[in-house]
Amino acid sequence: MIFCAFIGNITLDNITNKGTENQYTLGVSKYILGHKLKVQSDISYLDNEIANNQLMYRLQLDIHF
């Protein structure tokens, strides 16, 4: 099992008027059956300067034949 962490800062342009956004992400990957099946998941907290803060969750499945 592989764990990862990411912290990012995005400064959005004047067209979107959203200001600065900080992203905090934790993720995990698990290989099953060698490299034929991989499950990945991450959860992110989006800290927006102007808009509402958001929590985002992703789940991915990668299958190789």
mmCIF file of the N, C-alpha and C atoms, coordinates in Angstrom:
data_MODEL
# 
_entry.id   MODEL 
# 
loop_
_atom_site.group_PDB 
_atom_site.id 
_atom_site.type_symbol 
_atom_site.label_atom_id 
_atom_site.label_alt_id 
_atom_site.label_comp_id 
_atom_site.label_asym_id 
_atom_site.label_entity_id 
_atom_site.label_seq_id 
_atom_site.pdbx_PDB_ins_code 
_atom_site.Cartn_x 
_atom_site.Cartn_y 
_atom_site.Cartn_z 
_atom_site.occupancy 
_atom_site.B_iso_or_equiv 
_atom_site.pdbx_formal_charge 
_atom_site.auth_seq_id 
_atom_site.auth_comp_id 
_atom_site.auth_asym_id 
_atom_site.auth_atom_id 
_atom_site.pdbx_PDB_model_num 
ATOM 1   N N  . MET A 1 1  ? 0.856   -1.169 0.000   1.00 0.00 ? 1  MET A N  1 
ATOM 2   C CA . MET A 1 1  ? 0.000   0.000  0.000   1.00 0.00 ? 1  MET A CA 1 
ATOM 3   C C  . MET A 1 1  ? 0.902   1.231  0.000   1.00 0.00 ? 1  MET A C  1 
ATOM 4   N N  . ILE A 1 2  ? 0.552   2.196  -0.799  1.00 0.00 ? 2  ILE A N  1 
ATOM 5   C CA . ILE A 1 2  ? 1.328   3.424  -0.946  1.00 0.00 ? 2  ILE A CA 1 
ATOM 6   C C  . ILE A 1 2  ? 0.481   4.603  -0.471  1.00 0.00 ? 2  ILE A C  1 
ATOM 7   N N  . PHE A 1 3  ? 1.054   5.425  0.398   1.00 0.00 ? 3  PHE A N  1 
ATOM 8   C CA . PHE A 1 3  ? 0.385   6.621  0.887   1.00 0.00 ? 3  PHE A CA 1 
ATOM 9   C C  . PHE A 1 3  ? 1.068   7.853  0.322   1.00 0.00 ? 3  PHE A C  1 
ATOM 10  N N  . CYS A 1 4  ? 0.320   8.924  0.109   1.00 0.00 ? 4  CYS A N  1 
ATOM 11  C CA . CYS A 1 4  ? 0.910   10.164 -0.390  1.00 0.00 ? 4  CYS A CA 1 
ATOM 12  C C  . CYS A 1 4  ? 0.184   11.369 0.210   1.00 0.00 ? 4  CYS A C  1 
ATOM 13  N N  . ALA A 1 5  ? 0.862   12.508 0.169   1.00 0.00 ? 5  ALA A N  1 
ATOM 14  C CA . ALA A 1 5  ? 0.274   13.760 0.642   1.00 0.00 ? 5  ALA A CA 1 
ATOM 15  C C  . ALA A 1 5  ? 0.685   14.870 -0.315  1.00 0.00 ? 5  ALA A C  1 
ATOM 16  N N  . PHE A 1 6  ? -0.168  15.855 -0.476  1.00 0.00 ? 6  PHE A N  1 
ATOM 17  C CA . PHE A 1 6  ? 0.090   16.973 -1.377  1.00 0.00 ? 6  PHE A CA 1 
ATOM 18  C C  . PHE A 1 6  ? -0.484  18.248 -0.774  1.00 0.00 ? 6  PHE A C  1 
ATOM 19  N N  . ILE A 1 7  ? 0.279   19.311 -0.836  1.00 0.00 ? 7  ILE A N  1 
ATOM 20  C CA . ILE A 1 7  ? -0.203  20.636 -0.451  1.00 0.00 ? 7  ILE A CA 1 
ATOM 21  C C  . ILE A 1 7  ? 0.085   21.557 -1.623  1.00 0.00 ? 7  ILE A C  1 
ATOM 22  N N  . GLY A 1 8  ? -0.942  22.250 -2.117  1.00 0.00 ? 8  GLY A N  1 
ATOM 23  C CA . GLY A 1 8  ? -0.777  23.133 -3.260  1.00 0.00 ? 8  GLY A CA 1 
ATOM 24  C C  . GLY A 1 8  ? -1.449  24.469 -3.040  1.00 0.00 ? 8  GLY A C  1 
ATOM 25  N N  . ASN A 1 9  ? -0.965  25.456 -3.745  1.00 0.00 ? 9  ASN A N  1 
ATOM 26  C CA . ASN A 1 9  ? -1.524  26.802 -3.687  1.00 0.00 ? 9  ASN A CA 1 
ATOM 27  C C  . ASN A 1 9  ? -1.749  27.273 -5.105  1.00 0.00 ? 9  ASN A C  1 
ATOM 28  N N  . ILE A 1 10 ? -2.983  27.683 -5.405  1.00 0.00 ? 10 ILE A N  1 
ATOM 29  C CA . ILE A 1 10 ? -3.332  28.152 -6.747  1.00 0.00 ? 10 ILE A CA 1 
ATOM 30  C C  . ILE A 1 10 ? -3.827  29.589 -6.637  1.00 0.00 ? 10 ILE A C  1 
ATOM 31  N N  . THR A 1 11 ? -3.256  30.461 -7.439  1.00 0.00 ? 11 THR A N  1 
ATOM 32  C CA . THR A 1 11 ? -3.744  31.830 -7.514  1.00 0.00 ? 11 THR A CA 1 
ATOM 33  C C  . THR A 1 11 ? -4.516  31.951 -8.819  1.00 0.00 ? 11 THR A C  1 
ATOM 34  N N  . LEU A 1 12 ? -5.828  32.057 -8.707  1.00 0.00 ? 12 LEU A N  1 
ATOM 35  C CA . LEU A 1 12 ? -6.689  32.128 -9.885  1.00 0.00 ? 12 LEU A CA 1 
ATOM 36  C C  . LEU A 1 12 ? -6.655  33.542 -10.454 1.00 0.00 ? 12 LEU A C  1 
ATOM 37  N N  . ASP A 1 13 ? -6.876  33.638 -11.747 1.00 0.00 ? 13 ASP A N  1 
ATOM 38  C CA . ASP A 1 13 ? -6.756  34.938 -12.414 1.00 0.00 ? 13 ASP A CA 1 
ATOM 39  C C  . ASP A 1 13 ? -7.925  35.875 -12.119 1.00 0.00 ? 13 ASP A C  1 
ATOM 40  N N  . ASN A 1 14 ? -7.841  37.064 -12.607 1.00 0.00 ? 14 ASN A N  1 
ATOM 41  C CA . ASN A 1 14 ? -8.865  38.081 -12.362 1.00 0.00 ? 14 ASN A CA 1 
ATOM 42  C C  . ASN A 1 14 ? -10.188 37.782 -13.067 1.00 0.00 ? 14 ASN A C  1 
ATOM 43  N N  . ILE A 1 15 ? -10.193 36.909 -14.060 1.00 0.00 ? 15 ILE A N  1 
ATOM 44  C CA . ILE A 1 15 ? -11.416 36.598 -14.790 1.00 0.00 ? 15 ILE A CA 1 
ATOM 45  C C  . ILE A 1 15 ? -12.381 35.805 -13.914 1.00 0.00 ? 15 ILE A C  1 
ATOM 46  N N  . THR A 1 16 ? -11.865 34.845 -13.129 1.00 0.00 ? 16 THR A N  1 
ATOM 47  C CA . THR A 1 16 ? -12.727 34.006 -12.296 1.00 0.00 ? 16 THR A CA 1 
ATOM 48  C C  . THR A 1 16 ? -13.138 34.690 -11.000 1.00 0.00 ? 16 THR A C  1 
ATOM 49  N N  . ASN A 1 17 ? -12.361 35.661 -10.560 1.00 0.00 ? 17 ASN A N  1 
ATOM 50  C CA . ASN A 1 17 ? -12.621 36.390 -9.310  1.00 0.00 ? 17 ASN A CA 1 
ATOM 51  C C  . ASN A 1 17 ? -12.752 35.462 -8.104  1.00 0.00 ? 17 ASN A C  1 
ATOM 52  N N  . LYS A 1 18 ? -11.977 34.372 -8.082  1.00 0.00 ? 18 LYS A N  1 
ATOM 53  C CA . LYS A 1 18 ? -12.029 33.431 -6.964  1.00 0.00 ? 18 LYS A CA 1 
ATOM 54  C C  . LYS A 1 18 ? -10.875 33.614 -5.984  1.00 0.00 ? 18 LYS A C  1 
ATOM 55  N N  . GLY A 1 19 ? -9.887  34.412 -6.331  1.00 0.00 ? 19 GLY A N  1 
ATOM 56  C CA . GLY A 1 19 ? -8.767  34.637 -5.418  1.00 0.00 ? 19 GLY A CA 1 
ATOM 57  C C  . GLY A 1 19 ? -7.862  33.424 -5.300  1.00 0.00 ? 19 GLY A C  1 
ATOM 58  N N  . THR A 1 20 ? -7.277  33.248 -4.131  1.00 0.00 ? 20 THR A N  1 
ATOM 59  C CA . THR A 1 20 ? -6.314  32.175 -3.891  1.00 0.00 ? 20 THR A CA 1 
ATOM 60  C C  . THR A 1 20 ? -7.015  30.946 -3.319  1.00 0.00 ? 20 THR A C  1 
ATOM 61  N N  . GLU A 1 21 ? -6.517  29.765 -3.716  1.00 0.00 ? 21 GLU A N  1 
ATOM 62  C CA . GLU A 1 21 ? -7.064  28.509 -3.217  1.00 0.00 ? 21 GLU A CA 1 
ATOM 63  C C  . GLU A 1 21 ? -5.919  27.628 -2.730  1.00 0.00 ? 21 GLU A C  1 
ATOM 64  N N  . ASN A 1 22 ? -6.017  27.122 -1.524  1.00 0.00 ? 22 ASN A N  1 
ATOM 65  C CA . ASN A 1 22 ? -5.069  26.161 -0.981  1.00 0.00 ? 22 ASN A CA 1 
ATOM 66  C C  . ASN A 1 22 ? -5.708  24.779 -1.025  1.00 0.00 ? 22 ASN A C  1 
ATOM 67  N N  . GLN A 1 23 ? -4.919  23.779 -1.463  1.00 0.00 ? 23 GLN A N  1 
ATOM 68  C CA . GLN A 1 23 ? -5.417  22.407 -1.557  1.00 0.00 ? 23 GLN A CA 1 
ATOM 69  C C  . GLN A 1 23 ? -4.571  21.510 -0.658  1.00 0.00 ? 23 GLN A C  1 
ATOM 70  N N  . TYR A 1 24 ? -5.246  20.704 0.156   1.00 0.00 ? 24 TYR A N  1 
ATOM 71  C CA . TYR A 1 24 ? -4.589  19.742 1.032   1.00 0.00 ? 24 TYR A CA 1 
ATOM 72  C C  . TYR A 1 24 ? -5.149  18.368 0.679   1.00 0.00 ? 24 TYR A C  1 
ATOM 73  N N  . THR A 1 25 ? -4.281  17.444 0.252   1.00 0.00 ? 25 THR A N  1 
ATOM 74  C CA . THR A 1 25 ? -4.734  16.147 -0.251  1.00 0.00 ? 25 THR A CA 1 
ATOM 75  C C  . THR A 1 25 ? -3.984  15.004 0.421   1.00 0.00 ? 25 THR A C  1 
ATOM 76  N N  . LEU A 1 26 ? -4.723  13.964 0.769   1.00 0.00 ? 26 LEU A N  1 
ATOM 77  C CA . LEU A 1 26 ? -4.159  12.702 1.243   1.00 0.00 ? 26 LEU A CA 1 
ATOM 78  C C  . LEU A 1 26 ? -4.658  11.603 0.322   1.00 0.00 ? 26 LEU A C  1 
ATOM 79  N N  . GLY A 1 27 ? -3.755  10.709 -0.089  1.00 0.00 ? 27 GLY A N  1 
ATOM 80  C CA . GLY A 1 27 ? -4.150  9.657  -1.016  1.00 0.00 ? 27 GLY A CA 1 
ATOM 81  C C  . GLY A 1 27 ? -3.556  8.314  -0.652  1.00 0.00 ? 27 GLY A C  1 
ATOM 82  N N  . VAL A 1 28 ? -4.116  7.286  -1.241  1.00 0.00 ? 28 VAL A N  1 
ATOM 83  C CA . VAL A 1 28 ? -3.643  5.921  -1.033  1.00 0.00 ? 28 VAL A CA 1 
ATOM 84  C C  . VAL A 1 28 ? -3.806  5.138  -2.331  1.00 0.00 ? 28 VAL A C  1 
ATOM 85  N N  . SER A 1 29 ? -2.828  4.260  -2.619  1.00 0.00 ? 29 SER A N  1 
ATOM 86  C CA . SER A 1 29 ? -2.878  3.363  -3.780  1.00 0.00 ? 29 SER A CA 1 
ATOM 87  C C  . SER A 1 29 ? -2.606  1.944  -3.309  1.00 0.00 ? 29 SER A C  1 
ATOM 88  N N  . LYS A 1 30 ? -3.293  0.992  -3.891  1.00 0.00 ? 30 LYS A N  1 
ATOM 89  C CA . LYS A 1 30 ? -3.091  -0.417 -3.551  1.00 0.00 ? 30 LYS A CA 1 
ATOM 90  C C  . LYS A 1 30 ? -3.088  -1.237 -4.832  1.00 0.00 ? 30 LYS A C  1 
ATOM 91  N N  . TYR A 1 31 ? -1.976  -1.966 -5.062  1.00 0.00 ? 31 TYR A N  1 
ATOM 92  C CA . TYR A 1 31 ? -1.900  -2.889 -6.190  1.00 0.00 ? 31 TYR A CA 1 
ATOM 93  C C  . TYR A 1 31 ? -2.416  -4.244 -5.751  1.00 0.00 ? 31 TYR A C  1 
ATOM 94  N N  . ILE A 1 32 ? -3.257  -4.851 -6.582  1.00 0.00 ? 32 ILE A N  1 
ATOM 95  C CA . ILE A 1 32 ? -3.827  -6.164 -6.333  1.00 0.00 ? 32 ILE A CA 1 
ATOM 96  C C  . ILE A 1 32 ? -3.536  -7.022 -7.562  1.00 0.00 ? 32 ILE A C  1 
ATOM 97  N N  . LEU A 1 33 ? -3.173  -8.261 -7.375  1.00 0.00 ? 33 LEU A N  1 
ATOM 98  C CA . LEU A 1 33 ? -2.837  -9.167 -8.491  1.00 0.00 ? 33 LEU A CA 1 
ATOM 99  C C  . LEU A 1 33 ? -1.659  -8.623 -9.299  1.00 0.00 ? 33 LEU A C  1 
ATOM 100 N N  . GLY A 1 34 ? -0.571  -8.322 -8.635  1.00 0.00 ? 34 GLY A N  1 
ATOM 101 C CA . GLY A 1 34 ? 0.584   -7.731 -9.307  1.00 0.00 ? 34 GLY A CA 1 
ATOM 102 C C  . GLY A 1 34 ? 0.256   -6.310 -9.722  1.00 0.00 ? 34 GLY A C  1 
ATOM 103 N N  . HIS A 1 35 ? 0.455   -5.999 -10.995 1.00 0.00 ? 35 HIS A N  1 
ATOM 104 C CA . HIS A 1 35 ? 0.103   -4.677 -11.505 1.00 0.00 ? 35 HIS A CA 1 
ATOM 105 C C  . HIS A 1 35 ? -1.118  -4.731 -12.421 1.00 0.00 ? 35 HIS A C  1 
ATOM 106 N N  . LYS A 1 36 ? -1.897  -5.800 -12.342 1.00 0.00 ? 36 LYS A N  1 
ATOM 107 C CA . LYS A 1 36 ? -3.081  -5.946 -13.192 1.00 0.00 ? 36 LYS A CA 1 
ATOM 108 C C  . LYS A 1 36 ? -4.290  -5.198 -12.658 1.00 0.00 ? 36 LYS A C  1 
ATOM 109 N N  . LEU A 1 37 ? -4.326  -4.938 -11.366 1.00 0.00 ? 37 LEU A N  1 
ATOM 110 C CA . LEU A 1 37 ? -5.462  -4.244 -10.762 1.00 0.00 ? 37 LEU A CA 1 
ATOM 111 C C  . LEU A 1 37 ? -4.932  -3.268 -9.717  1.00 0.00 ? 37 LEU A C  1 
ATOM 112 N N  . LYS A 1 38 ? -5.311  -2.007 -9.850  1.00 0.00 ? 38 LYS A N  1 
ATOM 113 C CA . LYS A 1 38 ? -4.880  -0.987 -8.898  1.00 0.00 ? 38 LYS A CA 1 
ATOM 114 C C  . LYS A 1 38 ? -6.095  -0.159 -8.474  1.00 0.00 ? 38 LYS A C  1 
ATOM 115 N N  . VAL A 1 39 ? -6.197  0.078  -7.177  1.00 0.00 ? 39 VAL A N  1 
ATOM 116 C CA . VAL A 1 39 ? -7.250  0.908  -6.617  1.00 0.00 ? 39 VAL A CA 1 
ATOM 117 C C  . VAL A 1 39 ? -6.575  2.133  -6.004  1.00 0.00 ? 39 VAL A C  1 
ATOM 118 N N  . GLN A 1 40 ? -7.061  3.313  -6.363  1.00 0.00 ? 40 GLN A N  1 
ATOM 119 C CA . GLN A 1 40 ? -6.528  4.565  -5.834  1.00 0.00 ? 40 GLN A CA 1 
ATOM 120 C C  . GLN A 1 40 ? -7.666  5.388  -5.268  1.00 0.00 ? 40 GLN A C  1 
ATOM 121 N N  . SER A 1 41 ? -7.363  6.119  -4.204  1.00 0.00 ? 41 SER A N  1 
ATOM 122 C CA . SER A 1 41 ? -8.356  6.987  -3.605  1.00 0.00 ? 41 SER A CA 1 
ATOM 123 C C  . SER A 1 41 ? -7.651  8.194  -3.002  1.00 0.00 ? 41 SER A C  1 
ATOM 124 N N  . ASP A 1 42 ? -8.313  9.326  -3.024  1.00 0.00 ? 42 ASP A N  1 
ATOM 125 C CA . ASP A 1 42 ? -7.780  10.494 -2.334  1.00 0.00 ? 42 ASP A CA 1 
ATOM 126 C C  . ASP A 1 42 ? -8.919  11.378 -1.855  1.00 0.00 ? 42 ASP A C  1 
ATOM 127 N N  . ILE A 1 43 ? -8.603  12.166 -0.856  1.00 0.00 ? 43 ILE A N  1 
ATOM 128 C CA . ILE A 1 43 ? -9.548  13.134 -0.320  1.00 0.00 ? 43 ILE A CA 1 
ATOM 129 C C  . ILE A 1 43 ? -8.815  14.461 -0.220  1.00 0.00 ? 43 ILE A C  1 
ATOM 130 N N  . SER A 1 44 ? -9.476  15.528 -0.672  1.00 0.00 ? 44 SER A N  1 
ATOM 131 C CA . SER A 1 44 ? -8.874  16.858 -0.703  1.00 0.00 ? 44 SER A CA 1 
ATOM 132 C C  . SER A 1 44 ? -9.760  17.869 0.004   1.00 0.00 ? 44 SER A C  1 
ATOM 133 N N  . TYR A 1 45 ? -9.129  18.780 0.688   1.00 0.00 ? 45 TYR A N  1 
ATOM 134 C CA . TYR A 1 45 ? -9.820  19.919 1.281   1.00 0.00 ? 45 TYR A CA 1 
ATOM 135 C C  . TYR A 1 45 ? -9.391  21.146 0.500   1.00 0.00 ? 45 TYR A C  1 
ATOM 136 N N  . LEU A 1 46 ? -10.347 21.846 -0.096  1.00 0.00 ? 46 LEU A N  1 
ATOM 137 C CA . LEU A 1 46 ? -10.077 23.036 -0.899  1.00 0.00 ? 46 LEU A CA 1 
ATOM 138 C C  . LEU A 1 46 ? -10.445 24.259 -0.070  1.00 0.00 ? 46 LEU A C  1 
ATOM 139 N N  . ASP A 1 47 ? -9.443  25.029 0.304   1.00 0.00 ? 47 ASP A N  1 
ATOM 140 C CA . ASP A 1 47 ? -9.605  26.211 1.139   1.00 0.00 ? 47 ASP A CA 1 
ATOM 141 C C  . ASP A 1 47 ? -9.588  27.441 0.233   1.00 0.00 ? 47 ASP A C  1 
ATOM 142 N N  . ASN A 1 48 ? -10.781 27.966 -0.087  1.00 0.00 ? 48 ASN A N  1 
ATOM 143 C CA . ASN A 1 48 ? -10.915 29.101 -0.996  1.00 0.00 ? 48 ASN A CA 1 
ATOM 144 C C  . ASN A 1 48 ? -10.918 30.413 -0.234  1.00 0.00 ? 48 ASN A C  1 
ATOM 145 N N  . GLU A 1 49 ? -10.275 31.401 -0.827  1.00 0.00 ? 49 GLU A N  1 
ATOM 146 C CA . GLU A 1 49 ? -10.209 32.722 -0.209  1.00 0.00 ? 49 GLU A CA 1 
ATOM 147 C C  . GLU A 1 49 ? -11.559 33.427 -0.240  1.00 0.00 ? 49 GLU A C  1 
ATOM 148 N N  . ILE A 1 50 ? -12.292 33.293 -1.346  1.00 0.00 ? 50 ILE A N  1 
ATOM 149 C CA . ILE A 1 50 ? -13.562 34.014 -1.513  1.00 0.00 ? 50 ILE A CA 1 
ATOM 150 C C  . ILE A 1 50 ? -14.758 33.063 -1.494  1.00 0.00 ? 50 ILE A C  1 
ATOM 151 N N  . ALA A 1 51 ? -14.693 31.954 -2.237  1.00 0.00 ? 51 ALA A N  1 
ATOM 152 C CA . ALA A 1 51 ? -15.823 31.020 -2.346  1.00 0.00 ? 51 ALA A CA 1 
ATOM 153 C C  . ALA A 1 51 ? -15.882 30.106 -1.120  1.00 0.00 ? 51 ALA A C  1 
ATOM 154 N N  . ASN A 1 52 ? -16.913 29.266 -1.052  1.00 0.00 ? 52 ASN A N  1 
ATOM 155 C CA . ASN A 1 52 ? -17.053 28.307 0.042   1.00 0.00 ? 52 ASN A CA 1 
ATOM 156 C C  . ASN A 1 52 ? -15.963 27.247 -0.041  1.00 0.00 ? 52 ASN A C  1 
ATOM 157 N N  . ASN A 1 53 ? -15.488 26.800 1.104   1.00 0.00 ? 53 ASN A N  1 
ATOM 158 C CA . ASN A 1 53 ? -14.519 25.711 1.149   1.00 0.00 ? 53 ASN A CA 1 
ATOM 159 C C  . ASN A 1 53 ? -15.217 24.416 0.757   1.00 0.00 ? 53 ASN A C  1 
ATOM 160 N N  . GLN A 1 54 ? -14.451 23.484 0.170   1.00 0.00 ? 54 GLN A N  1 
ATOM 161 C CA . GLN A 1 54 ? -15.042 22.242 -0.322  1.00 0.00 ? 54 GLN A CA 1 
ATOM 162 C C  . GLN A 1 54 ? -14.217 21.044 0.110   1.00 0.00 ? 54 GLN A C  1 
ATOM 163 N N  . LEU A 1 55 ? -14.874 19.896 0.229   1.00 0.00 ? 55 LEU A N  1 
ATOM 164 C CA . LEU A 1 55 ? -14.236 18.624 0.465   1.00 0.00 ? 55 LEU A CA 1 
ATOM 165 C C  . LEU A 1 55 ? -14.486 17.761 -0.766  1.00 0.00 ? 55 LEU A C  1 
ATOM 166 N N  . MET A 1 56 ? -13.421 17.219 -1.379  1.00 0.00 ? 56 MET A N  1 
ATOM 167 C CA . MET A 1 56 ? -13.549 16.451 -2.616  1.00 0.00 ? 56 MET A CA 1 
ATOM 168 C C  . MET A 1 56 ? -12.972 15.050 -2.382  1.00 0.00 ? 56 MET A C  1 
ATOM 169 N N  . TYR A 1 57 ? -13.698 14.007 -2.820  1.00 0.00 ? 57 TYR A N  1 
ATOM 170 C CA . TYR A 1 57 ? -13.280 12.620 -2.685  1.00 0.00 ? 57 TYR A CA 1 
ATOM 171 C C  . TYR A 1 57 ? -13.254 11.968 -4.063  1.00 0.00 ? 57 TYR A C  1 
ATOM 172 N N  . ARG A 1 58 ? -12.190 11.187 -4.338  1.00 0.00 ? 58 ARG A N  1 
ATOM 173 C CA . ARG A 1 58 ? -12.086 10.471 -5.620  1.00 0.00 ? 58 ARG A CA 1 
ATOM 174 C C  . ARG A 1 58 ? -11.715 9.023  -5.359  1.00 0.00 ? 58 ARG A C  1 
ATOM 175 N N  . LEU A 1 59 ? -12.255 8.148  -6.193  1.00 0.00 ? 59 LEU A N  1 
ATOM 176 C CA . LEU A 1 59 ? -11.935 6.730  -6.156  1.00 0.00 ? 59 LEU A CA 1 
ATOM 177 C C  . LEU A 1 59 ? -11.712 6.271  -7.603  1.00 0.00 ? 59 LEU A C  1 
ATOM 178 N N  . GLN A 1 60 ? -10.572 5.615  -7.856  1.00 0.00 ? 60 GLN A N  1 
ATOM 179 C CA . GLN A 1 60 ? -10.248 5.167  -9.218  1.00 0.00 ? 60 GLN A CA 1 
ATOM 180 C C  . GLN A 1 60 ? -9.905  3.686  -9.203  1.00 0.00 ? 60 GLN A C  1 
ATOM 181 N N  . LEU A 1 61 ? -10.238 3.020  -10.282 1.00 0.00 ? 61 LEU A N  1 
ATOM 182 C CA . LEU A 1 61 ? -9.932  1.614  -10.466 1.00 0.00 ? 61 LEU A CA 1 
ATOM 183 C C  . LEU A 1 61 ? -9.237  1.473  -11.811 1.00 0.00 ? 61 LEU A C  1 
ATOM 184 N N  . ASP A 1 62 ? -8.062  0.837  -11.808 1.00 0.00 ? 62 ASP A N  1 
ATOM 185 C CA . ASP A 1 62 ? -7.260  0.681  -13.013 1.00 0.00 ? 62 ASP A CA 1 
ATOM 186 C C  . ASP A 1 62 ? -7.077  -0.815 -13.266 1.00 0.00 ? 62 ASP A C  1 
ATOM 187 N N  . ILE A 1 63 ? -7.579  -1.302 -14.411 1.00 0.00 ? 63 ILE A N  1 
ATOM 188 C CA . ILE A 1 63 ? -7.517  -2.717 -14.759 1.00 0.00 ? 63 ILE A CA 1 
ATOM 189 C C  . ILE A 1 63 ? -6.698  -2.888 -16.041 1.00 0.00 ? 63 ILE A C  1 
ATOM 190 N N  . HIS A 1 64 ? -5.726  -3.804 -16.015 1.00 0.00 ? 64 HIS A N  1 
ATOM 191 C CA . HIS A 1 64 ? -4.912  -4.111 -17.190 1.00 0.00 ? 64 HIS A CA 1 
ATOM 192 C C  . HIS A 1 64 ? -5.146  -5.567 -17.595 1.00 0.00 ? 64 HIS A C  1 
ATOM 193 N N  . PHE A 1 65 ? -5.280  -5.795 -18.897 1.00 0.00 ? 65 PHE A N  1 
ATOM 194 C CA . PHE A 1 65 ? -5.501  -7.146 -19.413 1.00 0.00 ? 65 PHE A CA 1 
ATOM 195 C C  . PHE A 1 65 ? -4.216  -7.676 -20.020 1.00 0.00 ? 65 PHE A C  1 
# 
